Amino acid sequence: MFIDTHTHLYSEEFNEDRIASINHAMEKGVSKLYMPNVDSASIEGMLALEVHFPEHCYPMMGLHPCSVKENYREELEVVKRWLDLRRFSAIGEIGIDLYWDKTFIKEQELVFREQIFWALEYNYTIVIHCRNAFDEIFAILKSFEKLPKGIFHCFSGDIIQAQQILSFGNFKLGIGGVVTFKNSGLDKVVEQLNMNDIVLETDAPYLAPVPYRGKRNESAYLPLVAEKIAQIKNISIDEVANITTENAKFIFEN
């Protein structure tokens, strides 16, 4: 059994075959699919999948850093209303992204902090998006006396950065298709990690693993990520599945 800890199944890239794609994932042994929210526009589609697949599709609630614009207060209010209304699997995906645009860096930092406070208040795991912003994110995390459990989604840093995140004691590193890329260097990092520090993810429809690199990613491709990790760690794919599943349960269920 595999758990995809990060998949955008509600995105428009799946409009033509969404149900078939989810069924394909389950046929491949991917039994649980955790869906991070992006902003107010993604909520309806995400919750519809939860209704359709209540034992398999689990929504999060949060405001993605790339959606932090002039109206960030309105977007945060939507998140807060949903958190007051019902339970979700986590607060995510949240964080800082300085790759595309640095216009709203201060707002991104504020929104990130606020959602961490909500995670502590409501007893939620956080799922962190970090792109070109490791130092900024690490500084904010360090400023908290206490942190919730968390996943550092799509980790692509070096071993020192991995150790910095893991030093918080209750974080896991999300490893996806990038680990299969020939020159990513992520394989060398994974080689030095303890399996207890890793959870699997696809980030579908993005970052498809080899041999599908450059095409639409799917949760059904998660076993390819597990296979690569098994090769790196010189263990069986069953062992990768078992350990990462327990790690995901620790993050989302305990």
Buried (B, 14 or more C-beta within 10 A) or exposed (E): EBBBBBBBBBBEBBEEEBEEBBBBBBEBBBBBBBBBBBBBEBBEBBBBBBEEBEEBBBBBBBBBBBBBEEEBEEBBEBBBEBBEEEEBBBBBBBBBBBEEEEEBBEBBBBBBBBBBEBBBEBEBBBBBBBBEBBEBBBEBBEEEEEBBBBBBBBBBBBBEBBEBBBEBEEBBBBBBBBBBBEEEBBBEBBEEBEBEBBBBBBBBBBBBBBEBBEEBBBBBBBBBBBBBBBBBBEEEBEBBBBBBBBBBEBBBEE
